[in-house]
């Protein structure tokens, strides 16, 4: 009896596993889940824990053993998606940024989005002017430590807080001045709302950068925002396609294609190369989900999307969930007492520290800062002045960006549209895709589409100073330039041969199916309505007696002749 009880308990333990999810305030939620539990079950548990109703903007992210990031799919089993052994570690993040976060219905939702954007600011994904950076940081101070108090906040108190990867003393003084004079009396909710209103106006709001390289081998970052698809090189936005202009996203191997129609029926095809096929597939899935969420009117319009053309087998994916318009309609119907919010405050954090004596960018000449950047990028020319990047005209979210020719780009100089002439950019060039500081070595490093090199940091590790390795081995193009072009030609030939073989196989398969159908129609006695109707048509009767019957007699004659030869040889 005891042995039976113990064996039953062991079997129950084998059917369960522990799962830890790091939340946006860096607290951890740990639970035990059945082995066949789906992603939706875990996501609902976390939302219930947070008392969150407007949950469609959020998702659970995890990193596989190859350092590739993924969004947990709610319709699939958690155990089948994870490529490591339990216990599993994941994190809650904003998956779809609200177009107007300041006008979200509930304060708890606004607070969680505030934490996400504060994290984006710290990790350098949210680029802005120095003046905007000072205002955003001051709002964070007001929201999390309250009004300025000379007794609690001595001279230079803002230097103890790190809002950005790097900052100067001048910026610290400006943050303190705004906090002391302009924000007095604002409640945490008001400061967070003002912070969100300021952040949503920035061109890199909602950017989750995917490192790639363009056809010339230059590093680029692809991202999907509430307003459309963007491509960034350095701190410059070189392409912007609104969601209604984007027609198709496709990938094959490490190659990612974007198809769009702009004004006057102008068709655009952009091609980029991800570090790995897994990174490219993740980029494609993110694009499919974002396009469905922001572009469609109803979730009933969602269709399964294939990564390749008709006749060719590829990845298939379907967005599950409500679209943005439905989410806003549902939010307007929420009627309940606002849930209590336990704000974390500015405390030390493993993945997004606020109180820390972090690195400070001292007041050094701009040329010196650029020289430092060039050394970090292993000799690559600064992309801000590079003729390989495509300068664009800076416009608002509602407008699209019009690329100019490369010859025009070479002489564009200061007229090329960067995010700002005095943009706050921690790396002075590329959008940081977090990696560990040890990731500066290029040789042998393997990028994972923005995934950190250490899973420890935020259990998905989002800190670190951008380096050349972070661009996903992009900078090593000089060494392998000739080899890459030769490999590219070979790959194209292989792809063409595979396409022709697939087309032949599909054609043969269709002919075989048609032959089987013809035999069933002519030789079988199946009394099925649609077969009977076909048999009774004059065209079919003519075909049967004039062509099929003589052909059948010819085949039968040949078979009898071949059989006679075999019998004679046997005798």
N, C-alpha and C positions, 0 to 999 in steps of 0.2 A: 504493500500500500504506500509506504513511504517512498520507495523507489519510483512508483508510478507518479506520485505527486511531484517529486524532484524532476523527473524527465519532462513532465508537463510544464513545469516552471521554466526549465531550460528552453523548451520549444517556444514559449511565449517571449522569452528574452531575445531569442533569435529573430522573432518577427518584429521586434521594435528596435529603434535606434535613437540616439540622442542628436539633437539639432540645436545649434546656437546661432542666433541672428543678431548681429550688431546693429543697433538702431542709429538714427541720425544724431542723437545726442551722445553717442558712444557708450551708452549703457547696453547691456546684453540681455537678450531674452532667450532662455533655454527651455526646451520642452522635449518630451518623448513622443515619437510618432511611429505609427505602424509602418512596416516596410512597404506596403502597397499604397501608402498615402500619396495623394497627388499634390501638386504645387498649390492648388487652390485652397486645400485644407490648411496648410501652413500659413499662407498669406492671410486667410480669414482669422486664424489664431492671433497673428500679430496685430491686425487691425482692431480686433476685439480688445486686445491688451492695451492699445493706444486710445481706444474709444474713438476710432476714426471711421467716419462714414464716407467722406469724399476720397475713397481709396483708389479710384481708377488712375490717378496720376502717379501712383507709386508701384514699385516692383521689387523683387528680391533678386539680388545679383550674387554670383559666386565665381570663383576662379578655379579652373581645373589644374591638375598637376603640371600641365605644360604652360601655366601662367596665362592661359587664354580666358578672358572674361565671358560670361554668359548671363542672360536673364533667365531665371527659372520659369519654365513654361507651366502655366497653371493647369493645363489639361492633361499633363503627363505625370507619370510616377516620379517622385523625387529620387528614389534610389536608382532608377534607370538613367536619370539625367546626370547624376554625380558620377565622376570617374575615379573617385577615391573611396577609401573605406571609411565607415562612420567612426567617430562622431563627425557630423557635417558642420561646417561653418560658413555662414553667408552674411549678407548685410542688406538692410532696407535702404533704398535710394529712390529719388524722384526719377521715374522712367519717362514720363511725358510732362514737360514743363507747361504749366498753365499759361495761356496767352496773356492773361491779365491777373497775375497772382495776387495783387492787392485787393481784388474784388472777389476772391473766393468767399464762399458763404460762411464757413466756420473758422473761428480763430485757431483751433487746433491744426487745421490744414495749413493755414497761413504760417503758423509757427514752424511746422515741419519743412515747408518749402523755404522759409527763411534760413533754417539750419543748412539745407542743401546749398543754397546760393552763397551763404557764408563760407561753406566748404569750397565751393567753386572759386571764390575770391581768393581764399588762402592758397589754393593749389595753382593759381594762375590761369584757370580756364576762363575767367571772366575778366576781359581786358577793358581798360577804361582810361580816361584822362586822369592826371594827378588830382585835379580838383574834384572829379567824381569819386576817385578812390578815397579821398579825405572825407567826403560827405558820407559815403557808405560806411566807412570805419567808425565815424562819429555816431551814426545811427546804431551800430552794433554796441558801442560803449553805452549809449543812453538806454538801450533796451535791456542790457544785461548787468549794468552796475548802477543805473539810475542817474539822478542829478549830480552834477559836480559838487563835491564837498571838500573845501580846503583842508579840513581836519583829517579826512580819509585819503585824499588824493594829493600827495605832495608834488612839488615841481618835477616835471619830467615823468609823471605817472604813465603817460601814454606809451613810453618806450618799453614798458614791461609787457605790453600787449602786442601780439604778432597777428596781424590781419592778412599779411601778404608774405610771399616767400622772401622778399627782400624789400626794404624800405629805407628811406633816408631820414636824417634828423629833421630836415625841413618839413617833410611829410608828417612826422610825428607831432611837431609843433602845430601844424595846421589842423590836424585831427583834434588835438586838445583844445585849440581855440574855438572850433565849431562846437565841440561838446560843452564847453564852459558857457558860451554866449548864445548860441542859436537854438539849442535843443532843450533848454531848461523847462521842466514841467511836463514833458512828454511821457506818457505811460509806456510800458513795454509794448503793448499792442499797437499804439500809435507809431512808435519808432519802427517797429517791424513792418507796419504797413507802408510807411514812408520809404523804408529801405527797399521794399519790393517794388514800389512805384518807380524808384530811381533805377533799380537793376533791370527792370523789364524794358527800359528804353535803350539799353546798351546793345550794340550789334552782336556781341557774343553771348547774350543771354540765352541760356538753354543749350549751350554747346557742350557736347560730350565727344571730344575729338578722337577720331580713329586715324592713326598714322598710316600714310600710304606714300607712294611716290608717283609722279606723273610720267608721261611717256618719255620725257627727257631725263628722268632719273632724279628729279629734284624733290626734296621732301615736301609733303603737303599733309594737311589734316582735313578729313571729311567729317561733316557733322550734320545732324538733323535737328532743326529748331522748330518752335511752334509756327514759324512763318514760312519755312521752306528748307531747301537743301543748300548748304554752304560749303565752300572750299576755301581754306586759309593757307597762306604761305607766309611765314614770318608772322608779323602782327597785321597782315593785310588780308582782307577778304577779296579773293580774286574771282569768285563766282557766287552768284546767289540766284537760285531758281525757286520761284514760288510753287506751292504745292499744286496749284491748278495748272502749272506749266509742265510739271513732271509727269511723263507718260509711262515710263517703264524703268525698272531697275533689274539688272541681270548680272550674274557672275558665272565664271567658269575657271576653276582652279584659283589662282591668285589674282585674276583679272576681274575688275569691277567696271561695269558700264552703266552710264546714266543717260537716258533718252528724255529729251524735253522739246516742247514746241513753244517758241516765244512769239512775239508780235509779228504780224505779216507772214504767218506760216513759216517762220524761220525754225528749221529743225536743228537741234544741237545734240551731239553725242560726245560725252566726256568719258575718258578711259583712265583708270588709275590701277595701281598694282599694290595689293596688300602684302604684308610680310609673309604670311602663310595662308594656305587654303582655308584653314579653320578661321583665321581672322577675317578673311574675305566673306566667308559664309555668315559670320556674326554680323559684319557690316551690312550685308544684304538683308538679313532678318530684321535688324534694327530699322533699316530703311522701309521695309514692307510694313512694319508695325506703325511707324510714325506716319507714313503716308495714309494708311487706313484711318488712324486715329484723328488726324487733323483735317483730312480732305473729305471724307465721306459724311453724308448727312445722317445715315442710319446704319446700325450694325448689321441689318439684314442685307445691306449692299456688299458686305465683305465676301470676297471670293478667294478660293485657294489659288495661290500664285506659284508658278513654276519658275525655276531659275534659268531655264533654257528654252529653246524653240520647240515647236511641234515636232514630233518624230524623234526627238532626242531626250533621253532620260536625264533628269536633273533633280535637284532638291525641290521639294514641294513644301509650302508653308502657308499657314492660315492664321491671321490675326484673330485672337479670341478676346472678347470683352466689348464694352461700350465705346462708342466714338465720342469725341470732344463735345459735340453739340448735345448728345444725349446726356453726358455727364453734367453739363451745365443746367440742363432742364431738370434733372433729378435733384441737383443741389438746391435749386430754387424751391423745391417742395419740402426740404428738411425743416421740421418744426420740433425743436426740443430745447431744453435748457442747455446753454453752452457748457461743455465738459470742463472740468478743472484742468489747468495746465501747470505742470511742474517744470518750470524753466531751469535749465542746467546752470546758467550763469557762465562767466568766463573762468573756467578752471582748467588745469593742465589736462591735456588729452593726448592719447597715443597717436591718433591719426590726424587730428586737426587742432594742435595746441593753440590756446589763446594767450594765456599768461606764460610767457617764455622770453628769454633774452635771445631771440632768434637773430639770424644774420642781418646786418643792416647795410644797405647800399650807401656807402659814403659818397660825399659830393666830389666825384672825380669827373674829369672832362669826358664828354660824350665819346670822343675818339678812343679814350682808354677803355670805356665800357664795351665799345664795339670790338676792340682788340681782344678783350677777354672772351667775348662771345665767339669770335672766330677761332680762338684756340680751343674752346669747348667743342665747337662743331668740326674739329679735326681738319681745319684748313678750308672748309667750304666758304665760299664768298657769302657775305651777309645777304640774306634774301631780300632785305629792304631795298638794296641797290642793284639787285641782280636783274639782268636782262631776260633771264629765263622765266621769271614770274610774270604774270599777266596783269598789268595795272588796270584798275577799273574806276568807274565813276562812283563816288560815294553818294548813296541816296538813302532814303528811309526804308523801313521794312517793307512798305507796300510796293516799292519799285524794284525792278530787276537791274542787275549789273551788266553793263555792256562792255565786253572785252575789246581791247584794241590789239593791233598786230604787234608782233615781236619787235619790228623795227621802230614802231612808235614807242614801245615800252622802253627801249634802250635810252631814248632821250627824254623820257618823261620826268625824271628827277623828282623834285619836290612836288610836282603836280600829280604824281600817282597817289591814289587814294589809300592811305593807311587808315587804320581805325582812328588814329589821332596823331597830330604832329607831336604832341607831348604825352603820348599814350603811356600809361603805366603798364609796362611789360617786364615781368621779372627776369625773363631770359633775354630780353632785348631782341628776340626774334621769334622762335617757334613757340606755339602753344605748348605748355608743358603737358606731356603725357607721363604720369608719374612712374618713375623707376627708382630703385635704390641708388644711393650716391656711388656705390661701387660699380654702377652700370656704365661708367664713362669709357670702359674699354670696348672698342668696337668689334675686334676680332672675336668670333665665336659667340657673340651675344645674339640672343634671339628675342625679338620683340613679339609681344602678344596682343597687339591691337589695343594698346593703352593699358594692358594689365601690368601691375607692378611686378617687380622681380621678387618681392618677398610677400608672402600671403599674410604675414603677421600684421602688417600695417593696415588698420581698419578691416582686417581679415580680407583685404583686397588691396591694401597698401596704396594710398593715394598721395603720399608725400614724396618729396625728393626734388632736387634741382634738375631741370631738363638738361639732357646731355645728348651727344650725338648718337649714342646707342639707343636712346629713347625714340629716335626717328625710325627704328625698325631696320637697322643695317642699311639705311638708305645711302649714307655718305660713302660707303665703300664702293660706289659705282665706278670711280676712276680706275681702281685696280682691276676690275672685271669688266671694263667697258666693251672690249672686243669680244670676250667670251659671252657676255650677255646678249649681244646682237646676234652672234652665231646660234646660241641656244634659242633665241627668240624665233629665228627662221626655222630651226628644226621643229620647235613646238608648233609653229603655224602649219608646217607640212603634216605633222602627225595629227593635228586637229582636223585638217582637211581630209586626210585619209580615213580617219575615224568617222567623220561625218558622211563620207561617201559609202563606207561599209554599213553604217546604220541605215542610210537611205535604202540601200540594196536589200538589207534584211527586212526592213519594213515593207518594201514592195513585194518581195517574195512571200512574206507572211500574208499580205492582203490577197495576192493571187491564190494562195493556197486556201484561204478562207472562202474566196469566191468559188473556187472549184468544188469545195465541199458543199457549199450551198447549192450549186448547180446539180450535183449528184443527188442531193436530197430532194430537190424539186422534180427531177426527171425519173428517178429510180425508186423512190420510197412511196409507200402507200399511206403516209401520214395524212389523216383527215383533219388538218388544221385550217381554220378559216382563211388566214392570209395566204397560205400555200395553195389552197384550192382556188382562190381568186386569181392568183398568178398563173396557175395552170390553164385556166379557162380563157385567158386573153388570147386574141388571134396572133399576136406577135410571138408569144411563147410557143403556141402550137406549130406555127410555121418554122420557128427555129428548131423545135424538137424533131419534126419529120424531115426537114430538108437538110439539116446540118448535124444534129446530135446523133440521130439514128444511123446515118451512113458512117459517121466517125466511130460509133460504137461497134458497128459491124466490121469496120476496117481493123480496129484494135483486136476484136475477137479472132479475126482471121489470122492476124500476125501472131497472136498468142498460140493458136492451134498449130500454126506452122513451126513456131519455136519449140512447142512441146513435142511435135512429131520428130524434129531433128534430135532432140535429147533422147527420145525413146529409141530411135534408130542407132544412135551411137552407143547406147547402153547394151543393145542386142549384139 
